[in-house]
């Protein structure tokens, strides 16, 4: 499962997981398991209706914590107060129309609905229900009410529903659900009101309908940057070439193939953007001509290809950047830090991140990178081998620390 957030994010977090009587209640077990394995402490609160679909013992087994149902199960504790005050978040998965109605009306007639009255700012609701129920004006009114009171919402996905119908109302898949919760809980907001443009993946330069020139870039690093920028409050647009990694939820995505197509898309978006992360692995060269039919090997001992330079997209975008921030990337086998310094001046970027290409450990098709950051103000930072999600956080934090405002 590919989830984009720093690897240590959930460690030490205290979560109250509310589970209601929706058919998607069984998915909450996987969510509880994920949080626990990631280092969070999860205490589960189930409604009586939820017990018709899932059992307390399942949650207790995966969280190694007691699960609660009744308002007075805390012994000497004031259970609903203590659970909320000791937690970082109260997450309700799935949130049925019933629990939304109670939360909107201030009804506390069981443990979970009473918990929702304690601190609305900690509550994250993930509604899931039949499409006609979801679109019911009463449900939508209740949704507006809970949002106005400070609760957060992860909106349902569209797709096949348990009732056999199609439409909105489906609980998002686990990866998207975790990312949605991460977006609401991440503490930094420096990208609030900013439009962030991110390129990712590899471009392909076609020789004929069967072959192309490219590289092994997976798009994972770009996805990690996009997810973090979204969590920091940014409005994120990704322009992506070929990727083998799942792309993050909550961001706008435009797909392209060639370097020229990527240049067109990025130039179109750059005028309305504030920050650029030029992370795509763009092919430096393309074939001079394209063969409309497959090039045959018969009768040929050698094949000579004529290649021409592709546009230097980073230089073109940074040329007249004004007050905008441009972060470029390079991947090198030798002297990455020195190469980053050269590219910084040549390309008029604010920051260059140099990655070491070392098979199986750093660079393409790996989950980790060894990197150096250099900036136009003379700052430099060498980073250890890091998970790419943690590297994304290092890069974004460096930008915040050195380019505030």
Secondary structure, DSSP 8 states (H G I E B T S, - for coil): ----S-TTTTTT-EEEEEE-SSGGGGHHHHHHHHHHHTT-EEEEEE-TTGGGTS-HHHHHHHHSS-EE-STTTTTTS-HHHHHHHT-SEEEEEEE-HHHHHHHHHT---SHHHHHTTT-GGGEEEEE---HHHHT-HHHHHHHHHHHHTT-EE---EEEE-TTS-EEEEE---HHHHHHHHHHHH----TTTT-EEEEEESB--EEEETTEEE-----SHHHHHHHHHHHHTT-EEEEEE-B-SS---TTSEEEE--SHHHHHHHHHHHHTT-SEEEE--B--SEEESS-BSS----TT-S-----EEE---HHHHHHTT-TT-EEEEEEEESS-HHHHHHHHHHHHT-SEEEEEE-BTTTBSTT-SEE-EEEEETTS-EEE--SEEHHHHHHHHHHHHHHHS--
